[in-house]
């Protein structure tokens, strides 16, 4: 009966055999070394599966010097064996071909001095490979996040500030990455839309893990506004519930969508204009013919015929201008000075201004450059903008008309002292049938925008309620 398993007191030899079998079957390499009489380190034990694999078992290397067995090792590693024998616990990594090992050296101390050192080597090739792959993956993902054209952020669900923001997101809001880390999502949204962010944060705090996508107006560090779209998902970061979000600047996309929308509206109104114009022009021709016939036969009340013919001619002229919107005619551009055109329309609008108790004030830079234009169309635009400025001041005031040069453009401005235009309405100016006037149609501004666009220019508007509005026409220098 074997002692230690089936009963009885185990012998010392049994313990030794058990220890030997255990060491021999360890996956690691277990070894010991000490100093011999000549002061050289020699192996006293070498067991384990790795020892058998490399032919370094006790029966082969016991009593052999470390330098002889470890001849491929560097001087730094041999120095560690020296330090371990001086009483230090050391750990180092080494490689044999493509295989990597970690070794721990632990001194055995008896009566205050080191008598032996126990070493344990473990293969970590697979672990190192995984660490390297993880590091490469981390570097790849970091590069993608750091260099991407969209903003990326991480924030804890139950905390105010960000945990991480990439450079692009900091750029979107005009801050540094360090500054962004002290801010929260609410700080980057215009005040009137912060409720949206707070509601979404509340959903996350209540455990909602569904993706959330929404658009908002971001507030930059300089106070300007940028249109953004965010997609956020819940995740876990360092053991805590967090949100990872992707931000995209859609300002240009929104402008493009707005341009397409206005273009479609222009197309529709153009088709309507063409149809209405053709339908009206035919009966007008008949009416004019019969009126002329009646005029030649009736001598009484000829003043009524004059009025009727005059009004019909006016309607026909309006219809002709209406057709220009539907099918623009070939424009004969010629080099013209802006100031004489303005002076001409100011004379036309003077009576209208007097009726509204408005004074027209002009300020022209000396010798402004000329522009390439179709004179009558520009006069139409200027007259429309001047008329709008006059009518924006029912209680009277001043309209300031100015001309100045900015680089390669000429700027013609019309500034009134009227009631102003609400900010939410500014973006829609120029749309067909959209107007801020009680009895307006919105077609005047739409036509003006179209004419200036065809001239390669732009119309911009700034306004403050109860302080007035300024319309600026920018045209390229001729």
C-alpha distance (Angstrom), angle and dihedral (degrees) to the residues before:
residue distance angle dihedral
X1 . . .
X2 3.86 . .
X3 3.76 113.4 .
X4 3.76 118.9 -124.8
X5 3.85 94.6 29.7
X6 3.82 108.1 48.4
X7 3.78 96.8 28.3
X8 3.72 137.6 -77.1
X9 3.77 129.7 89.5
X10 3.85 113.3 -59.5
X11 3.77 115.8 -122.2
X12 3.79 127.3 -130.1
X13 3.79 89.5 -109.0
X14 3.79 89.6 55.8
X15 3.81 90.7 54.2
X16 3.79 90.6 49.4
X17 3.80 92.2 50.1
X18 3.81 92.1 48.3
X19 3.79 91.4 48.5
X20 3.80 91.9 48.3
X21 3.82 92.6 49.2
X22 3.79 90.3 47.8
X23 3.80 93.8 50.2
X24 3.80 93.0 44.3
X25 3.82 91.3 54.6
X26 3.75 96.6 46.2
X27 3.79 112.5 116.9
X28 3.80 89.0 -137.9
X29 3.74 128.4 73.3
X30 3.82 110.0 -106.6
X31 3.77 116.9 -168.1
X32 3.81 142.7 160.1
X33 3.76 133.2 -158.8
X34 3.83 138.3 -177.9
X35 3.80 140.9 174.3
X36 3.77 119.0 -83.4
X37 3.78 127.0 -148.3
X38 3.81 90.3 -82.4
X39 3.80 91.7 54.3
X40 3.82 93.3 -108.4
X41 3.80 124.1 132.6
X42 3.80 113.9 -111.8
X43 3.80 132.2 -179.1
X44 3.80 116.7 -109.7
X45 3.83 98.2 173.1
X46 3.81 136.2 18.2
X47 3.81 120.0 167.5
X48 3.77 142.7 142.9
X49 3.80 136.8 82.4
X50 3.79 92.7 -72.2
X51 3.80 90.5 51.6
X52 3.80 90.6 53.6
X53 3.82 91.4 45.7
X54 3.78 92.4 55.7
X55 3.80 96.4 36.3
X56 3.79 94.4 -111.6
X57 3.81 100.9 127.2
X58 3.79 121.5 142.7
X59 3.78 94.6 -103.6
X60 3.83 89.3 59.0
X61 3.79 105.4 40.5
X62 3.82 105.7 22.1
X63 3.82 107.5 128.1
X64 3.80 93.3 13.9
X65 3.78 119.9 125.2
X66 3.80 120.5 -105.3
X67 3.83 92.2 -126.7
X68 3.78 89.6 56.1
X69 3.80 95.4 49.1
X70 3.79 97.3 35.5
X71 3.79 96.2 41.6
X72 3.80 92.0 136.7
X73 3.79 93.1 56.5
X74 3.80 120.9 103.6
X75 3.81 125.5 -111.6
X76 3.82 89.5 -109.0
X77 3.80 91.0 60.8
X78 3.82 92.5 47.4
X79 3.82 87.3 51.3
X80 3.81 88.6 57.5
X81 3.80 90.8 54.7
X82 3.81 87.0 54.0
X83 3.82 92.6 50.0
X84 3.80 92.2 47.3
X85 3.80 89.0 56.1
X86 3.79 87.7 52.6
X87 3.82 88.9 61.8
X88 3.80 104.5 -88.9
X89 3.81 125.3 130.8
X90 3.80 106.5 -135.4
X91 3.79 138.1 -179.5
X92 3.78 128.0 -165.9
X93 3.77 141.7 164.5
X94 3.79 126.1 -127.3
X95 3.78 137.2 174.7
X96 3.78 136.1 -140.6
X97 3.75 108.2 -167.2
X98 3.82 106.2 -50.9
X99 3.81 93.3 -20.4
X100 3.80 120.5 98.7
X101 3.81 127.1 -156.3
X102 3.78 136.6 -174.1
X103 3.78 119.3 -147.6
X104 3.81 130.6 -165.4
X105 3.78 121.4 -160.5
X106 3.84 118.0 -160.3
X107 3.82 122.2 179.6
X108 3.84 121.7 -133.7
X109 3.80 109.4 -139.3
X110 3.77 124.8 -160.7
X111 3.79 122.5 178.3
X112 3.78 91.2 -11.2
X113 3.79 98.8 -51.0
X114 3.81 135.3 90.5
X115 3.79 111.3 -107.9
X116 3.82 98.8 169.1
X117 3.76 142.5 -1.4
X118 3.80 123.2 -133.7
X119 3.78 116.6 -149.1
X120 3.82 130.6 -166.9
X121 3.80 123.0 -169.5
X122 3.80 123.1 -168.5
X123 3.79 127.9 -176.1
X124 3.83 111.8 -120.2
X125 3.82 99.3 171.3
X126 3.80 93.5 119.8
X127 3.78 93.1 44.2
X128 3.80 91.5 49.6
X129 3.78 90.5 48.6
X130 3.79 90.6 52.5
X131 3.81 91.3 46.8
X132 3.79 90.2 50.3
X133 3.80 91.8 48.9
X134 3.79 90.7 47.7
X135 3.79 90.8 49.1
X136 3.79 92.1 49.1
X137 3.79 90.5 47.7
X138 3.80 90.6 48.5
X139 3.80 91.2 49.7
X140 3.80 90.4 48.0
X141 3.79 94.0 49.6
X142 3.80 91.4 43.4
X143 3.78 89.8 51.9
X144 3.80 90.9 49.0
X145 3.80 92.0 49.2
X146 3.80 95.9 41.9
X147 3.82 95.5 47.0
X148 3.80 101.0 34.9
X149 3.81 121.1 118.2
X150 3.82 92.8 -128.3
X151 3.78 128.6 72.0
X152 3.81 117.8 -104.9
X153 3.79 127.1 -169.6
X154 3.80 141.7 169.1
X155 3.81 122.9 -153.0
X156 3.78 133.2 171.6
X157 3.80 113.3 -114.2
X158 3.79 95.3 -128.3
X159 3.81 99.1 38.5
X160 3.80 132.5 79.5
X161 3.81 104.8 -137.6
X162 3.79 133.3 60.2
X163 3.80 123.0 -96.3
X164 3.80 93.7 -157.4
X165 3.81 138.5 0.7
X166 3.80 125.4 180.0
X167 3.83 123.1 -129.4
X168 3.82 93.5 -101.6
X169 3.80 92.7 57.5
X170 3.80 91.4 49.4
X171 3.82 88.4 49.9
X172 3.82 91.5 51.1
X173 3.81 90.8 59.8
X174 3.81 97.8 34.7
X175 3.81 96.2 -115.6
X176 3.79 134.4 115.8
X177 3.80 118.3 -108.3
X178 3.82 89.1 -109.9
X179 3.82 91.5 53.9
X180 3.79 91.1 48.1
X181 3.82 91.3 56.6
X182 3.81 88.9 64.7
X183 3.81 93.0 52.7
X184 3.77 134.2 75.9
X185 3.80 132.7 -144.0
X186 3.82 92.0 -98.9
X187 3.82 91.0 58.0
X188 3.82 90.9 60.2
X189 3.82 98.1 53.7
X190 3.81 128.0 81.4
X191 3.83 109.2 -101.2
X192 3.79 95.9 -112.1
X193 3.83 91.8 57.9
X194 3.81 100.2 42.6
X195 3.77 91.1 98.2
X196 3.84 88.4 69.8
X197 3.81 91.2 57.6
X198 3.80 93.1 45.6
X199 3.81 91.8 51.5
X200 3.81 91.9 51.1
X201 3.81 90.9 48.2
X202 3.80 88.7 51.4
X203 3.81 90.0 52.7
X204 3.81 90.4 53.3
X205 3.80 92.5 48.6
X206 3.80 89.0 53.6
X207 3.81 90.5 55.4
X208 3.81 101.7 -98.0
X209 3.82 105.4 155.4
X210 3.80 99.2 175.9
X211 3.83 119.3 120.4
X212 3.81 114.1 -96.2
X213 3.80 124.1 -154.2
X214 3.80 124.4 179.5
X215 3.80 142.7 143.1
X216 3.77 126.4 -121.2
X217 3.80 142.9 163.1
X218 3.79 110.7 -101.9
X219 3.80 121.9 -146.1
X220 3.82 112.8 -135.6
X221 3.80 124.9 -151.7
X222 3.83 91.2 -103.2
X223 3.81 92.4 52.1
X224 3.80 95.7 -104.5
X225 3.81 120.6 131.0
X226 3.79 129.0 -123.3
X227 3.81 126.5 -171.1
X228 3.81 111.5 -125.5
X229 3.78 140.8 177.8
X230 3.80 121.4 -153.0
X231 3.80 132.4 -163.6
X232 3.79 114.4 -170.1
X233 3.79 133.6 -179.3
X234 3.78 133.0 -176.4
X235 3.78 120.7 -110.6
X236 3.78 140.4 152.6
X237 3.80 120.9 -99.7
X238 3.81 120.4 -174.1
X239 3.77 90.2 -18.3
X240 3.80 96.2 -52.8
X241 3.83 129.2 103.8
X242 3.78 109.6 -100.1
X243 3.79 143.6 167.0
X244 3.78 124.9 -125.1
X245 3.79 114.7 -160.8
X246 3.78 137.9 -172.4
X247 3.81 118.4 -151.6
X248 3.78 125.0 -161.8
X249 3.80 126.3 -170.3
X250 3.81 104.5 -130.2
X251 3.81 97.3 171.7
X252 3.80 93.6 112.0
X253 3.79 91.6 41.7
X254 3.79 90.1 53.4
X255 3.78 90.8 49.7
X256 3.79 90.6 50.0
X257 3.80 91.0 48.8
X258 3.80 89.5 49.4
X259 3.81 91.1 50.5
X260 3.80 91.1 49.8
X261 3.79 90.4 48.4
X262 3.80 92.3 50.8
X263 3.79 90.3 45.1
X264 3.79 90.3 54.2
X265 3.80 90.4 48.8
X266 3.80 90.3 50.0
X267 3.78 89.9 50.5
X268 3.80 91.8 52.4
X269 3.79 94.8 46.3
X270 3.80 89.2 45.8
X271 3.78 91.1 56.0
X272 3.79 90.7 46.8
X273 3.80 90.8 48.4
X274 3.79 91.9 52.2
X275 3.79 92.6 49.7
X276 3.80 95.0 45.8
X277 3.80 93.0 45.1
X278 3.79 94.3 52.5
X279 3.80 92.5 44.7
X280 3.82 92.5 52.4
X281 3.79 98.7 39.0
X282 3.83 94.3 63.0
X283 3.84 97.5 55.3
X284 3.81 89.9 41.7
X285 3.78 89.4 58.8
X286 3.81 90.4 52.9
X287 3.80 92.5 47.2
X288 3.80 92.5 51.0
X289 3.78 91.0 50.1
X290 3.78 94.5 51.2
X291 3.83 92.3 44.5
X292 3.78 90.8 53.8
X293 3.78 89.8 49.3
X294 3.82 92.0 49.3
X295 3.80 90.3 46.0
X296 3.79 91.8 56.7
X297 3.80 91.2 50.3
X298 3.78 100.9 38.3
X299 3.79 118.3 60.4
X300 3.80 95.4 173.9
X301 3.79 120.6 91.0
X302 3.76 92.1 6.7
X303 3.82 89.5 159.0
X304 3.81 89.0 70.8
X305 3.78 90.5 54.1
X306 3.80 90.0 51.1
X307 3.80 90.6 52.9
X308 3.80 93.1 46.8
X309 3.81 93.5 48.7
X310 3.81 90.4 46.3
X311 3.80 91.9 52.1
X312 3.78 92.6 46.0
X313 3.80 89.8 51.4
X314 3.81 88.8 51.2
X315 3.81 91.5 51.0
X316 3.78 90.4 49.1
X317 3.80 90.5 52.0
X318 3.81 91.4 50.8
X319 3.80 90.1 49.9
X320 3.81 90.1 50.9
X321 3.81 90.3 53.2
X322 3.81 89.1 46.1
X323 3.80 89.1 56.7
X324 3.80 90.3 55.1
X325 3.80 87.6 65.2
X326 3.79 92.5 51.4
X327 3.79 95.8 43.6
X328 3.81 114.3 11.4
X329 3.77 113.3 -141.3
X330 3.77 124.4 -132.1
X331 3.78 106.3 -80.2
X332 3.76 119.0 -139.5
X333 3.78 102.8 -146.6
X334 3.77 117.3 -155.4
X335 3.78 133.2 174.4
X336 3.78 108.5 -98.1
X337 3.81 138.4 168.3
X338 3.79 114.0 -116.8
X339 3.80 98.2 -147.0
X340 3.86 97.4 63.9
X341 3.80 89.4 49.6
X342 3.81 90.4 52.0
X343 3.80 92.3 47.0
X344 3.80 89.5 52.6
X345 3.80 95.0 52.6
X346 3.83 91.4 42.7
X347 3.83 87.9 59.3
X348 3.80 89.1 50.8
X349 3.82 92.6 48.8
X350 3.81 97.0 42.3
X351 3.81 94.8 91.8
X352 3.80 91.0 48.0
X353 3.80 89.4 50.7
X354 3.82 93.4 50.5
X355 3.82 90.1 52.0
X356 3.83 89.0 56.4
X357 3.82 93.9 43.3
X358 3.81 90.1 -114.4
X359 3.79 127.1 145.1
X360 3.81 120.0 -150.8
X361 3.82 113.6 -140.5
X362 3.81 120.3 -169.1
X363 3.78 130.8 -159.7
X364 3.79 118.8 177.9
X365 3.78 127.7 177.4
X366 3.81 110.3 -123.1
X367 3.80 115.2 -92.9
X368 3.81 99.1 -2.3
X369 3.83 113.6 -165.3
X370 3.79 120.8 -100.9
X371 3.81 125.1 -112.3
X372 3.79 134.5 -142.1
X373 3.79 105.8 -114.1
X374 3.77 151.2 130.8
X375 3.79 98.4 -101.1
X376 3.80 99.7 -149.7
X377 3.79 93.0 50.9
X378 3.81 92.7 50.8
X379 3.79 89.9 48.4
X380 3.79 88.0 53.4
X381 3.81 90.3 54.0
X382 3.79 94.3 45.9
X383 3.79 92.3 47.3
X384 3.80 91.6 49.8
X385 3.83 93.4 49.7
X386 3.80 92.4 45.0
X387 3.79 91.9 48.4
X388 3.82 91.0 49.5
X389 3.81 90.6 50.6
X390 3.81 91.6 51.4
X391 3.80 93.2 48.3
X392 3.84 91.2 48.3
X393 3.85 87.9 70.8
X394 3.82 108.5 60.0
X395 3.82 89.7 165.8
X396 3.78 94.5 50.1
X397 3.79 132.5 -107.9
X398 3.78 140.0 141.3
X399 3.78 133.1 -52.7
X400 3.79 113.2 -155.7
X401 3.79 115.5 -152.8
X402 3.79 115.7 -169.4
X403 3.79 141.3 175.4
X404 3.79 124.1 -161.2
X405 3.77 139.6 152.8
X406 3.82 124.1 -115.8
X407 3.79 110.9 -177.1
X408 3.79 108.3 -65.6
X409 3.81 94.8 -8.0
X410 3.77 137.1 78.7
X411 3.82 114.4 -139.0
X412 3.80 119.4 -152.0
X413 3.80 111.2 -171.4
X414 3.82 133.2 -167.4
X415 3.80 113.4 -167.6
X416 3.79 122.7 -178.2
X417 3.81 134.1 -176.4
X418 3.78 95.3 -135.1
X419 3.76 135.7 125.4
X420 3.82 94.4 -72.1
X421 3.80 130.2 -135.9
X422 3.83 123.6 -84.0
X423 3.81 112.5 -110.5
X424 3.81 93.7 -121.4
X425 3.83 89.3 59.2
X426 3.80 98.9 48.8
X427 3.82 94.3 79.9
X428 3.81 91.6 56.8
X429 3.79 97.4 52.3
X430 3.78 110.1 120.2
X431 3.79 95.4 34.3
X432 3.80 116.6 127.5
X433 3.81 112.2 -94.2
X434 3.81 92.6 2.7
X435 3.81 111.6 123.2
X436 3.77 140.5 151.8
X437 3.82 91.2 -146.4
X438 3.77 120.5 97.5
X439 3.82 93.6 -131.3
X440 3.81 99.6 24.2
X441 3.80 129.2 116.1
X442 3.82 101.0 -155.4
X443 3.80 91.8 -127.9
X444 3.82 94.2 110.7
X445 3.79 94.8 63.2
X446 3.79 91.5 39.9
X447 3.80 91.0 56.0
X448 3.81 90.5 45.2
X449 3.81 92.1 52.9
X450 3.80 89.8 48.5
X451 3.83 93.5 50.3
X452 3.81 94.2 47.9
X453 3.80 90.7 46.5
X454 3.81 89.7 53.5
X455 3.80 87.8 52.2
X456 3.81 91.1 55.6
X457 3.80 92.8 -108.4
X458 3.78 139.9 111.2
X459 3.80 139.6 -131.8
X460 3.80 118.3 -142.1
X461 3.79 128.9 -174.4
X462 3.79 132.1 -156.0
X463 3.76 121.4 179.3
X464 3.78 144.1 168.6
X465 3.75 122.3 -163.7
X466 3.82 113.3 -108.3
X467 3.81 90.0 5.9
X468 3.79 104.6 70.1
X469 3.79 143.8 -108.5
X470 3.78 136.0 -91.9
X471 3.80 123.5 -152.4
X472 3.81 114.8 -165.8
X473 3.81 123.5 -166.4
X474 3.80 114.1 -160.1
X475 3.81 118.1 -163.1
X476 3.79 128.8 176.6
X477 3.79 115.7 -107.7
X478 3.80 111.5 -101.1
